Amino acid sequence: MMADVMNMEKIRTLSDDQLQAEVLKLRGEQMNLRFQKATGQMEKPNRWREVKTQIAQLKTEQSARRSAASN
């Protein structure tokens, strides 16, 4: 794994605002990767999977926090 990929322990320590900011940052990177793929300039094809997984982990934590807050 790459060094900039966060594990779930680190994700759990982030505040709600930091989670949202990280999701937005990764969505921007995902869009850039999509453009790179379309133009044939993608240097690291595996980065697409890493970004997608990271977004899913962040959104899972956001969902868990919402569920915990509503209970």
Residue pairs with C-beta under 8 A, 6 or more apart in sequence:
1 50
2 47
2 50
5 50
5 54
6 22
6 54
6 57
8 57
8 61
11 19
11 57
11 58
11 61
12 61
14 22
14 61
16 62
16 65
19 58
19 61
19 62
20 62
22 54
22 58
23 55
23 58
23 59
23 62
26 51
26 54
26 55
26 58
27 55
29 51
30 48
30 51
30 52
30 55
33 42
33 47
33 48
33 51
36 42
36 43
37 45
37 48
42 48
